[in-house]
């Protein structure tokens, strides 16, 4: 019932353990040459305590569902990046063609690249990640996204392809 983001925050706040990264369903712990047996024991104890507390509550916690579908591609990334653009709020970008990369951090993987169609599922996923503590990285800030200006797209793409 906990996301990887929840566990990441609990480990940091409650046990003073810094994990490498979190995702919707996983966390990543990195061991180095400097990791000691005591470090590993602290990690195991912390996970055991979290399990004892939350595993019994798993039916009471919200079920986490995650299903990712690759976006449809409308244009080549380079063409979309250089195309005439409009700036719209992310929630108004359903069925629009992205003119920029939009990614979440962690883990820093693009969910949409220029030329791909922004679906409602992608917006829902981005909102989930943002609520879970991730940061949305894009060229624009404040919940806006660059999209291809469809009104000029066909005229522009014909001229651009002729060059």
N, C-alpha and C positions, 0 to 999 in steps of 0.2 A: 503493500500500500504506500510505501514511500518512494519518491523519485530519487534518482542519483543525486539530484540537486539538494534535496532534503538531507540526505545522508552527508553530503559534502559540508553543508552548513552545520549540522549537528556535530560532526567530528571536529570541526574547527572551534565552535563555541563551547561545547561541553567537554571535549577531551584534549583540546589544544594540539590536534593532529591536522597537519596540512596535507590534503590529498592532492594529487597531480591535476585531475580534472574530473568533472561530473558530466553525465549525459542523462537522458530521460530514464534509462533503465540500468545504468552502470556507474561505477566510480573506478578510477584508476589510481593505484598506489605505485609509486616508483621506489625501488630499492637501489641503493648505490653502494659503492665500496665502503662508505662511511656508516652504513646502516648497522646498528648493533642488535644483538639478541634482545636487549631490553626494549629497543624501538619496536621490534616485531611483536614482542609480548604485549606491549601497550596497545598496539594496533589490534591484535587478536582479542584482547580483553574489551576494547571499545566496541568492536563489532559484535562480540558476544552479548554485551550489555544492551546494545541497540536491538539485537535480535530478541532478547528476553522481553524487552519492553514493547516492541512493536509487532512482533510476529503473532502474539496472542490477539492483537487488535486488528489483524489483517482484514477480517470481514467487516469491521467498523470503518476502516479507512477507505477513501474513494479509490476505486479501481482505476489504474492508469492504463490507458489504451494508446498505443502509438502505432501508426501505420503510415509509412512514407511512400509516396508515389512520385516518380520522376516527372518534372514538369514537361508539358508539350513544348516543342521548339517551333518557333514561328520564323525566325530569321537567324542568320549567322551572327555569332557574338560581335564580331568586328563591325558588321553593318549596323546592328542595333546600337552599339556603343556610340557610333558616329552619326546616327540618325537624328532628325529634329526631335526635341523632347518636350514633354510637359511634366510639371511637378504636381503630384496629387498625394493626398493622405493615403497611407498604406491600406486602410480599410475600404477605400474607394477604388482600389486598383484591381479588383476582381475582373478577370478576363482581359486585362491589359497586358501589353508586352513590355517586359522590363528592359530598361536601357542601362541598367547597372547591376553589379553583383550585390546580393543581399545574403549575409551570412550571420550565423550566431556564434558567439564566443562565450565560454568554451563550447565546442571544440575548434571553432574556426573553419568550418566547412561551409562552402556556399550552398544555400538552399535554392537560389535562383541566380542565373547568370544572364547577361544581356542577350536578348532574343528569345527568352523563354516566357511562356504565358504564366501570369500570376493567378493561381486558382484560389478559391475560398479555402481549400484544404491547406494550402501553403500559408495563407494569412492566419488561419487557426493555429497551425504549428508554430509560427513565429510568435503569436500572442502567448501560447503555452510556454515557450522557451523564455519569453520576457518575464512572465509571471513567476517562473521557476528560478529566476536569478541570472539568466543569461543576458548578454548585451547583444542587441541587433546592430551589426556593422554594415554600413552602406555608405555611398558617397554623400548622402544627405542625412541630416539629423532631425530629430523631433517628430518622428513618425511619418515622414514624407518619403516618397520614392519617385525616382525618375522613370518615366514610361515613354515609349515611342509615341509621337504625335501621329495618330492614325490618319488624320486629315491630310497631312503632307507626306505620309509614308510612301504611297505608291508613286507619286510624282517624283519624290526625292530618290527613291530606290532605282527608278528607271535612269535618272541622270547619273547617279552614283555608279551604277553598273556599266554605263557607257564609257566611263573614264578609264 
